[in-house]
Amino acid sequence: MSPSERDRAAIYAHYGLTCPPRFATLRNFNNKTYGPKVAKISAALGAPFMPWQRYVFDTALEIDPYTGLFVYRDVGVTVPRQHGKTTGILALCCHRGMAWKRQQILYAAQNGTAARQKWEDGQLPILAAAGFAPGEGEKLLPSHRARVRKANGREAIIWRKTGSIHGLHASTEQSGHGPTLDLGVKDEFFAQVDDRISAAWSPAMITVLMAQQYWFSTMGTSRSVPMNAAVKTGRELTTSGEPTRIAYFDWSAPIGSDRTDPAVWLACMPALCPDPVCRCSPEWRHTITIPTVKTELDKASTPSLLADFDRAYMNQVREDDEVDEDPNVPTLSEWELLANDKAVAGAGLAIAIDTTPMATYSAVVAVGEGPDGLPLAVVLKHGPGNTWVPAFAAELAETLRPVAWVLDEKSRAGELITPLSKAGIVRAPMDKFQRGNLWIPSLHEIGAACGGFSTRVKTGSLVHLGQKVMADAIVGARTRSLGDGAIAFGRKVSSADISPMYGGALGLAAWERFQHLAVEDDYDVLDSIG
């Protein structure tokens, strides 16, 4: 056994790690750490740390004795599901908010909607139960350490003594672009399909000496490009032993491991107890038992469910990406085949407006007749918020003279109906519909629009300009059932901002329905867009 292996074994034994990580940054006991303080907060929140959590946070929060700064600026942690990531993340953020003055802390999940849901349904009740913050409907008391701000788009936990703010990342290109950021935490990192969050956070941290950026996640699929790259880098760094400011911790089973063997589970799941009832310590408890995992395996009766089991409980990347695809959503390869950046739309444009569930981003998409008579979909603008939409639409109404406008009134775009009316874009019923009016489709018509959009892409009967925002939406989109086989693109179940794609579907439906309103003197209106 080499010295490094002896050191690693001794350190793991010190923490009582009966399930050591497969890859991990080694703890340096010569360095002081804030890890025990985070563990103390987690215990106060009702979730005492398990050995794996103590090891991760003790190592990640080491202080360099020469500089007084954190040894690690970037920290990556991948463990199977249901391993206590939520309480660990919350304790980390609480410590940061209470320990230093005026800290800026951001939390991100799959998307803005998921971040708010995890915050509202997971983090806030834990804080309220522990007396850290008021619960739903309760008044702020002097004993509370934090107050909660729930204003849409400004959600935050504000620590009263330090003035530190623990907010949510909205998953837009502008979110996180504040003057400085002290701590950023990305949860469920596997769902990110691009580097948008890191691109926003890293510059905001560059001048902050004690800044740290974390990601926590179970493994994803081949589409989890940012995480897969981070895993590759982390494994290489921990194996090489080279000095680095990146800490990495990885509990996973090697590809080819026997998924039916409890010994394999116990070797990759640090929160799994070998006994049906955990009595491993009077201070903490494992969160998962072998009978529970066996039940999940017994339910996995299809290749897709077995792949889900391997990802969730053995923490393995899904090598076959096909089983994770939504069959009702076009694949990226199908979409890319239809790109033509020189295409120009002709007469009879329809323009759609769509907004994300928290109104953090909006898309305006035009559909008109393109090459060979096929519809051409073009994202005219994709920007933060939705207050800019009415003025932009008024400009387009004058310059592009669309045959129709369209939006889903039951989405956040519905709040634009009145401002659009003031801008001259008026809602009208079908029996009185005139060129330039606003069409409000029914739920049935929205389902038909989404299904028709997918069908046109899969059959190659649509053209687009190859715009990145549309490709990102295609990759992250998922559908929801409307019953009897009808589907619609689901904003809340998707892992990306799908407003460009949703707008494309609505715009296509409006173009097909109202293109007869075009007149002979219409001209090529998208000639300058590309």
C-alpha positions in Angstrom: 0.0 0.0 0.0 1.4 3.3 -1.1 1.7 6.2 1.5 -1.1 8.1 -0.2 -3.4 5.0 0.1 -2.4 4.6 3.8 -3.2 8.3 4.4 -6.5 8.0 2.6 -7.5 4.9 4.6 -6.5 6.5 7.9 -8.5 9.7 7.1 -11.6 7.7 6.1 -11.3 5.6 9.3 -11.1 8.9 11.3 -14.5 9.9 9.9 -16.0 6.4 10.3 -16.6 6.2 6.5 -17.7 2.6 6.1 -18.5 3.6 2.5 -15.5 5.6 1.3 -15.8 7.8 -1.8 -14.7 6.3 -5.2 -12.9 9.6 -5.9 -12.3 12.4 -3.4 -10.1 15.3 -2.4 -8.0 14.3 0.6 -8.6 16.1 4.0 -5.6 17.9 5.3 -5.7 17.9 9.1 -3.1 20.6 9.2 -5.7 23.1 8.0 -8.5 24.5 10.2 -12.0 24.2 8.8 -15.4 25.7 9.2 -16.9 22.2 8.6 -17.8 21.6 12.3 -19.7 24.9 12.4 -21.8 23.9 9.4 -22.4 20.5 11.0 -23.6 22.2 14.1 -26.1 24.3 12.1 -27.3 21.2 10.3 -27.9 19.5 13.7 -29.8 22.5 14.9 -31.9 22.2 11.7 -32.8 18.7 12.8 -30.5 16.8 10.4 -27.2 15.8 12.1 -24.5 15.1 9.6 -23.7 11.6 8.5 -20.0 10.7 8.2 -19.9 11.4 4.4 -21.3 14.9 5.0 -18.8 15.7 7.7 -16.0 14.6 5.5 -17.1 16.6 2.5 -17.7 19.9 4.4 -14.7 19.6 6.6 -12.5 19.3 3.5 -14.4 21.8 1.3 -14.2 24.4 4.1 -10.5 24.1 4.9 -8.6 27.4 5.5 -5.2 27.9 4.1 -3.0 28.8 7.2 -0.8 31.1 5.1 -3.4 33.2 3.3 -6.4 32.8 5.7 -8.5 32.0 2.6 -10.5 29.0 1.7 -8.2 26.3 0.2 -10.9 25.5 -2.4 -12.9 27.9 -4.5 -14.8 25.3 -6.5 -16.4 22.2 -4.9 -18.2 19.4 -6.7 -20.2 16.6 -5.0 -21.9 13.7 -6.6 -23.9 11.1 -4.5 -26.9 8.9 -5.2 -30.4 10.3 -4.6 -31.9 10.8 -1.1 -28.6 11.3 0.6 -29.2 14.5 2.5 -28.0 17.0 -0.1 -30.9 19.4 0.7 -30.0 19.8 4.4 -26.3 19.9 3.7 -26.8 22.7 1.2 -29.1 24.6 3.5 -26.7 24.4 6.4 -23.8 25.6 4.2 -25.8 28.6 3.1 -27.0 29.4 6.6 -23.5 29.3 7.9 -22.3 31.7 5.2 -25.2 34.0 5.9 -24.8 34.1 9.7 -21.0 34.1 9.8 -20.1 37.1 7.7 -21.7 40.5 7.0 -23.4 41.4 3.8 -22.8 38.1 2.0 -24.5 37.5 -1.4 -25.6 33.9 -1.7 -27.4 32.3 -4.6 -29.1 28.9 -4.9 -29.8 27.3 -8.3 -31.7 24.1 -9.2 -32.8 22.6 -12.6 -34.5 25.9 -13.5 -36.0 29.0 -11.8 -39.3 27.2 -11.1 -37.6 24.2 -9.5 -35.3 26.4 -7.4 -38.3 28.2 -5.9 -40.2 25.0 -5.3 -37.2 23.4 -3.5 -36.7 26.7 -1.5 -40.4 27.1 -0.6 -41.3 23.4 0.0 -38.0 22.2 1.4 -35.8 24.9 2.8 -38.3 27.3 4.4 -40.2 24.6 6.4 -36.9 23.3 7.8 -35.9 26.9 8.9 -39.3 27.5 10.4 -39.3 24.2 12.3 -35.9 25.0 13.8 -37.0 28.5 14.7 -34.5 30.2 12.4 -37.3 32.0 10.4 -41.0 32.5 10.7 -43.3 29.8 9.2 -46.2 30.3 6.8 -48.5 33.0 8.2 -46.3 33.6 11.4 -45.1 37.0 12.5 -41.4 37.8 12.6 -40.2 37.5 16.2 -37.0 38.8 17.9 -35.9 35.2 18.3 -35.9 34.6 14.6 -32.5 34.9 13.0 -33.8 35.6 9.5 -36.8 37.0 7.7 -38.2 35.7 4.4 -39.0 37.7 1.3 -41.3 36.0 -1.1 -41.9 38.7 -3.7 -41.8 37.0 -7.1 -38.4 37.3 -8.7 -36.9 38.7 -5.4 -37.2 35.6 -3.2 -34.6 35.6 -0.4 -33.7 34.6 3.1 -32.3 37.8 4.8 -30.1 37.3 7.8 -31.0 40.0 10.3 -27.7 40.2 12.2 -25.4 40.3 9.2 -27.6 41.7 6.4 -26.6 38.7 4.2 -29.0 37.7 1.5 -29.6 34.1 0.4 -31.5 34.4 -2.9 -32.5 32.2 -5.9 -30.9 32.1 -9.3 -33.5 32.6 -12.0 -31.6 30.6 -14.7 -31.5 33.5 -17.1 -28.4 34.9 -18.7 -28.7 38.1 -16.5 -29.3 36.3 -13.2 -26.2 36.2 -11.1 -24.6 39.2 -12.9 -24.7 41.4 -9.8 -21.6 43.3 -8.7 -20.3 40.5 -6.4 -21.3 37.0 -5.3 -19.8 35.3 -2.2 -21.4 31.8 -2.4 -23.1 30.1 -5.3 -24.7 26.6 -5.0 -25.9 24.6 -8.0 -28.3 21.8 -7.0 -29.2 18.9 -9.4 -26.4 20.0 -11.6 -27.0 17.2 -14.0 -30.0 19.1 -15.4 -27.9 22.0 -16.8 -27.3 21.6 -20.5 -25.0 24.6 -20.9 -22.6 26.8 -18.9 -25.0 29.7 -18.4 -24.9 29.7 -14.6 -21.1 29.4 -14.4 -20.7 32.1 -17.0 -22.8 34.4 -14.8 -21.3 33.5 -11.4 -17.6 33.3 -12.0 -17.1 36.9 -13.1 -19.2 38.0 -10.1 -16.8 36.1 -7.8 -13.5 37.0 -9.3 -12.7 39.9 -6.9 -14.2 38.1 -3.8 -11.3 36.5 -1.9 -13.4 34.1 0.1 -15.8 33.2 -2.7 -16.9 29.6 -3.2 -18.9 27.9 -5.9 -20.5 24.5 -5.3 -22.4 21.9 -7.3 -24.3 18.9 -5.9 -25.9 16.3 -8.0 -26.7 12.7 -8.9 -25.2 11.7 -12.2 -27.1 12.6 -15.4 -27.1 11.6 -19.0 -24.9 12.3 -22.0 -26.8 15.6 -22.3 -25.5 16.7 -18.9 -22.5 18.3 -20.6 -21.3 20.8 -17.9 -21.6 18.1 -15.1 -19.9 15.4 -17.2 -17.0 17.7 -17.9 -16.8 18.6 -14.2 -16.8 14.9 -13.2 -14.0 14.2 -15.7 -11.9 17.0 -14.3 -12.6 16.1 -10.7 -11.7 12.5 -11.2 -8.5 13.4 -13.0 -7.4 15.9 -10.3 -8.1 13.6 -7.3 -6.3 10.8 -9.1 -3.2 12.9 -10.0 -2.7 14.4 -6.6 -1.7 17.7 -8.1 -2.3 20.9 -6.0 -5.6 22.5 -7.0 -8.3 24.8 -5.7 -11.0 22.5 -6.9 -12.3 19.9 -4.4 -14.2 16.9 -5.7 -16.2 14.1 -4.0 -17.7 11.1 -5.9 -19.7 8.2 -4.6 -20.6 6.0 -7.5 -20.5 2.4 -8.7 -18.3 1.5 -11.6 -20.1 0.7 -14.9 -20.8 -3.1 -15.1 -21.4 -3.5 -11.3 -24.1 -5.9 -10.3 -27.1 -3.8 -9.6 -28.7 -6.7 -7.6 -25.9 -7.1 -5.1 -26.5 -5.2 -1.8 -22.7 -5.2 -1.3 -22.4 -3.0 -4.4 -25.1 -0.7 -3.0 -23.2 -0.4 0.3 -20.0 0.4 -1.6 -21.5 3.4 -3.4 -24.3 4.7 -1.2 -22.9 6.4 2.0 -26.4 7.1 3.3 -27.4 3.4 3.1 -27.6 1.5 6.4 -26.7 -2.2 6.4 -29.5 -2.9 8.9 -33.3 -2.5 8.4 -33.4 0.0 11.3 -30.3 2.3 11.7 -28.6 2.1 15.1 -25.1 3.0 13.8 -24.8 6.0 16.0 -26.7 7.8 18.8 -25.9 11.1 17.1 -27.0 10.6 13.5 -29.0 8.2 11.2 -28.6 6.8 7.7 -31.4 7.9 5.5 -31.9 4.8 3.3 -32.2 1.1 4.1 -31.5 -2.0 2.0 -35.1 -3.2 1.9 -36.1 0.2 0.5 -33.6 0.0 -2.3 -34.6 -3.6 -3.1 -38.2 -2.5 -3.4 -37.1 0.2 -6.0 -35.2 -2.5 -7.9 -38.2 -4.9 -7.9 -40.3 -2.1 -9.4 -37.8 -1.6 -12.3 -39.5 -3.8 -14.8 -38.3 -2.1 -18.1 -35.0 -1.1 -19.5 -35.9 2.5 -18.9 -36.7 1.9 -15.3 -33.5 -0.1 -14.8 -31.5 2.8 -16.3 -33.3 5.1 -13.8 -32.3 2.8 -10.9 -28.7 2.7 -12.0 -28.6 6.5 -12.2 -30.5 7.2 -9.0 -29.1 4.5 -6.7 -25.7 3.5 -8.2 -25.0 7.0 -9.4 -24.0 6.0 -12.9 -24.3 8.2 -16.0 -26.8 6.9 -18.5 -24.7 5.8 -21.4 -27.7 5.2 -23.7 -29.3 8.6 -23.9 -32.3 7.3 -25.9 -34.1 5.9 -22.9 -34.1 9.4 -21.3 -35.7 11.2 -24.2 -39.3 12.3 -24.4 -40.7 10.7 -27.5 -43.0 13.7 -28.0 -40.1 16.2 -28.2 -37.9 16.4 -31.3 -34.3 15.4 -30.8 -31.5 17.9 -31.2 -30.3 16.0 -34.3 -33.7 16.1 -35.9 -33.8 19.9 -35.2 -30.3 20.6 -36.4 -31.1 19.0 -39.8 -33.7 21.7 -40.5 -31.3 24.7 -40.0 -30.9 27.2 -42.8 -29.3 30.4 -41.7 -29.9 32.0 -45.1 -33.7 31.4 -45.1 -36.0 34.4 -45.5 -39.7 34.5 -44.6 -42.3 35.9 -46.9 -45.8 37.2 -46.6 -48.3 36.4 -43.8 -46.2 36.3 -40.6 -47.7 35.2 -37.3 -46.0 36.2 -34.1 -46.2 34.4 -30.8 -45.3 35.6 -27.3 -44.4 33.2 -24.5 -43.0 33.8 -20.9 -41.5 31.4 -18.4 -43.5 30.5 -15.3 -41.8 33.1 -13.1 -41.7 35.7 -15.8 -37.9 35.7 -15.7 -37.6 35.4 -19.5 -39.8 36.0 -22.5 -39.6 35.0 -26.2 -41.1 36.6 -29.3 -41.2 34.2 -32.2 -42.3 34.8 -35.8 -43.4 32.1 -38.2 -43.9 32.7 -41.9 -43.6 31.1 -45.2 -40.0 30.0 -45.9 -38.1 28.0 -48.6 -40.2 25.6 -50.6 -43.3 26.8 -49.0 -42.3 25.4 -45.6 -42.9 27.4 -42.4 -39.8 29.3 -41.1 -39.6 29.9 -37.4 -37.4 32.8 -36.2 -36.8 34.0 -32.6 -37.1 37.8 -32.9 -36.2 38.5 -29.4 -35.5 36.5 -26.2 -34.9 38.7 -23.2 -35.2 38.9 -19.4 -38.6 39.7 -17.8 -41.7 40.5 -19.8 -42.2 44.3 -19.3 -40.4 45.0 -22.6 -42.7 42.9 -24.7 -45.6 45.3 -25.4 -43.4 48.1 -26.7 -41.4 45.7 -28.8 -44.6 44.2 -30.1 -45.9 47.6 -31.0 -42.8 48.2 -33.2 -43.2 44.8 -34.9 -46.9 45.5 -35.5 -45.9 48.5 -37.6 -42.8 47.1 -39.3 -43.7 43.4 -39.9 -47.5 43.7 -40.1 -48.3 40.2 -38.9 -51.5 38.5 -39.8 -52.0 37.4 -36.2 -50.6 37.5 -32.7 -50.9 34.5 -30.3 -50.2 33.7 -26.7 -51.4 31.2 -24.0 -53.6 33.2 -21.6 -53.2 30.6 -18.8 -49.4 31.1 -18.7 -47.5 34.1 -17.4 -47.8 35.6 -20.9 -51.5 36.1 -20.1 -50.7 39.2 -18.0 -49.6 40.9 -21.2 -53.0 40.9 -22.8 -54.1 44.2 -21.4 -50.7 46.0 -22.1 -50.8 44.6 -25.6 -54.3 45.9 -26.1 -53.1 49.4 -25.1 -50.4 49.0 -27.7 -53.0 48.3 -30.4 -52.8 44.5 -30.4 -56.4 43.6 -29.5 -57.8 40.2 -28.5 -60.7 39.2 -30.8 -63.0 36.2 -31.1 -62.8 34.0 -34.2 -66.0 35.3 -35.8 -64.7 38.9 -35.6 -61.0 38.2 -36.1 -59.1 40.6 -38.3 -55.5 40.9 -39.5 -53.2 41.9 -36.6 -55.6 40.8 -33.8 -54.5 38.6 -30.9 -55.6 35.0 -31.0 -56.1 33.2 -27.6 -56.1 29.4 -28.3 -58.0 26.9 -26.1 -56.2 24.2 -24.2 -57.2 21.7 -27.0 -55.7 24.1 -29.6 -52.5 24.5 -27.6 -52.2 20.7 -27.5 -52.7 20.5 -31.2 -50.1 23.3 -31.7 -47.4 21.5 -29.6 -48.1 18.1 -31.3 -48.1 19.7 -34.8 -44.8 21.5 -34.1 -43.2 18.2 -33.1 -44.6 16.4 -36.1 -43.3 19.0 -38.5 -39.8 18.8 -37.0 -39.7 15.0 -37.0 -41.0 14.9 -40.6 -38.6 17.6 -41.8 -41.4 20.0 -42.8 -40.2 23.1 -41.0 -37.2 25.5 -41.4 -35.3 27.6 -38.8 -32.2 29.7 -38.6 -30.1 27.6 -36.2 -30.5 30.0 -33.3 -28.9 28.7 -30.1 -31.8 29.7 -27.8 -34.2 27.5 -29.7 -31.7 24.6 -29.7 -31.3 24.9 -25.9 -35.1 24.8 -25.5 -35.3 21.7 -27.7 -32.7 19.9 -25.6 -34.4 20.7 -22.2 -38.0 20.4 -23.2 -40.4 17.8 -21.8 -44.1 17.3 -22.4 -47.2 16.9 -20.1 -50.2 14.9 -20.9 -53.5 16.6 -21.7 -55.4 13.3 -21.8 -56.4 10.9 -24.6 -52.9 11.1 -26.1 -52.8 14.9 -26.4 -49.7 16.6 -25.1 -48.3 20.1 -24.5 -44.8 21.3 -23.8 -44.5 21.5 -20.0 -42.8 24.5 -18.7 -42.5 23.2 -15.1 -41.2 19.7 -16.1 -38.6 20.9 -18.6 -35.0 21.5 -17.6 -34.6 24.6 -19.7 -36.3 27.8 -20.6 -38.6 26.5 -23.4 -40.3 29.9 -24.2 -38.7 30.0 -27.7 -39.9 26.5 -28.5 -43.4 27.1 -27.0 -43.5 30.3 -29.0 -42.5 28.5 -32.1 -45.4 26.0 -31.7 -48.0 28.7 -31.0 -46.6 30.8 -33.9 -46.8 27.8 -36.3 -50.4 27.2 -35.3 -51.4 30.8 -35.8 -49.6 31.0 -39.2 -51.4 27.9 -40.4 -54.7 29.3 -39.2 -54.5 32.9 -40.4 -52.1 33.0 -43.3 -55.1 33.6 -45.6 -55.3 37.1 -44.2 -52.0 38.0 -46.0 -52.4 40.4 -48.9 -50.6 40.6 -52.2 -48.6 43.8 -51.4 -46.9 42.1 -48.4 -43.2 42.0 -48.8 -40.3 39.9 -47.4 -40.4 41.1 -43.8 -37.7 39.0 -42.3 -35.0 39.9 -44.8 -32.8 41.5 -42.3 -33.1 38.9 -39.5 -30.6 36.1 -39.2 
